[in-house]
Amino acid sequence: KQKNQIATFTAGVSVTKDNKQDATNEVNNKINAIVEAAKAFGIKTEDIKTQYISVYQNQEQYYEDNRQKTRPGQWNVSNSASFVLRDVTRASALTDVLSKAGATNINGPQFSMDETTDIENSLLGEAIANARKKAELVAKGANMKLGPMINVVEGYSMTQSQPMYFEGGGGGGGSGMEAGTAAVEKTVTVMF
């Protein structure tokens, strides 16, 4: 197991208004403020990405002459962005920043590892050595000699911790957070 290296958050804004352009302008201003606050906090531009934009008009139901009908209603506009935090010890503080900047919904953190190539390469060598050791024991038990490696099939698995912190529509700020660890595993099937 290795310590998680990054925390990913998604923060967004949703607005409902009678006028589509007013709703769009308000959402754009708010999401821009959130992005600027994240940058001021130290999130790099390359670690910020638009996740979702939605603009739609509600359909209101009403009755006329004992018949149910619909008519155009208010406009709903939403925008969200993801933020990659590279110092997981600051996850609680980033939650505060996003909330205070006007986010109406915050999801995260999703803790994970950023770079696993060196770990994976090391594990691959260990997995093959372990497969050879086990195959030698089986061959010895059968009074046989282990031949050369004929085939290797590699598999991959990584488990991540993903705590849930916000159950109240946007959170209220920085509760204590622990980054935890992630397990990187290598699985090989080796034929001798």
C-alpha positions, -999 to 999 in steps of 0.1 A, spaced: 0 0 0 11 35 -8 -1 68 5 -26 86 -18 -10 115 -36 -38 135 -50 -74 145 -41 -100 154 -68 -129 176 -61 -158 187 -82 -175 220 -74 -204 235 -92 -231 261 -93 -268 258 -102 -292 287 -107 -329 288 -116 -343 321 -130 -371 333 -153 -346 347 -178 -322 323 -195 -295 349 -201 -297 361 -165 -293 325 -152 -264 319 -176 -246 351 -166 -250 344 -129 -237 308 -132 -207 319 -154 -198 346 -129 -200 322 -100 -181 294 -116 -154 319 -127 -151 331 -90 -148 295 -79 -120 288 -104 -102 320 -95 -104 311 -58 -90 276 -65 -61 291 -85 -54 316 -56 -54 286 -33 -26 271 -55 -45 247 -79 -27 249 -112 -46 257 -144 -38 223 -159 -54 207 -128 -88 225 -135 -113 211 -160 -149 218 -168 -170 188 -160 -205 196 -169 -226 224 -183 -264 222 -185 -290 247 -197 -327 237 -198 -361 251 -194 -386 236 -169 -420 227 -181 -447 238 -157 -479 218 -155 -513 235 -151 -550 227 -156 -573 245 -180 -608 233 -187 -602 202 -166 -572 193 -188 -536 191 -178 -513 212 -199 -477 224 -199 -461 257 -206 -425 269 -206 -412 277 -171 -380 289 -155 -345 282 -167 -321 260 -149 -284 265 -156 -256 245 -140 -218 244 -144 -192 224 -126 -154 220 -127 -130 194 -113 -99 204 -93 -69 182 -87 -52 189 -53 -16 177 -52 -11 182 -15 -37 160 1 -30 175 36 -48 206 23 -81 189 13 -101 203 42 -89 238 34 -98 235 -3 -133 224 7 -136 257 27 -123 277 -3 -147 261 -28 -177 266 -4 -169 302 4 -163 310 -33 -200 302 -39 -202 265 -49 -237 252 -44 -225 216 -46 -192 200 -38 -182 164 -44 -150 149 -31 -124 145 -22 -116 114 -42 -82 104 -30 -59 84 -54 -24 79 -65 -10 101 -92 19 82 -105 22 44 -102 45 34 -130 76 27 -107 55 8 -82 38 -12 -110 72 -21 -126 85 -33 -92 54 -53 -85 55 -69 -119 91 -82 -113 80 -95 -78 49 -112 -92 70 -131 -119 95 -141 -93 67 -153 -70 52 -173 -98 85 -189 -106 90 -198 -69 56 -214 -67 61 -233 -100 94 -246 -88 77 -260 -56 50 -276 -77 76 -291 -101 97 -304 -72 67 -320 -56 60 -338 -88 96 -349 -92 99 -327 -123 122 -300 -135 108 -265 -143 113 -255 -179 118 -220 -193 91 -194 -191 68 -197 -222 41 -171 -217 32 -142 -193 -2 -126 -191 -4 -94 -170 -34 -81 -152 -38 -48 -132 -58 -37 -102 -58 -5 -81 -82 1 -52 -89 37 -41 -104 52 -10 -134 74 -16 -149 89 15 -182 107 13 -183 140 31 -211 161 19 -246 150 25 -260 185 28 -259 201 -7 -226 218 -9 -211 211 24 -203 236 50 -166 237 51 -136 218 62 -142 187 82 -111 167 90 -101 145 62 -76 116 59 -61 107 26 -56 71 34 -38 47 12 -43 29 -21 -33 -6 -30 -16 -12 -63 -15 -48 -73 -1 -67 -102 -14 -101 -113 5 -123 -137 -2 -157 -151 30 -174 -161 34 -206 -181 67 -226 -178 
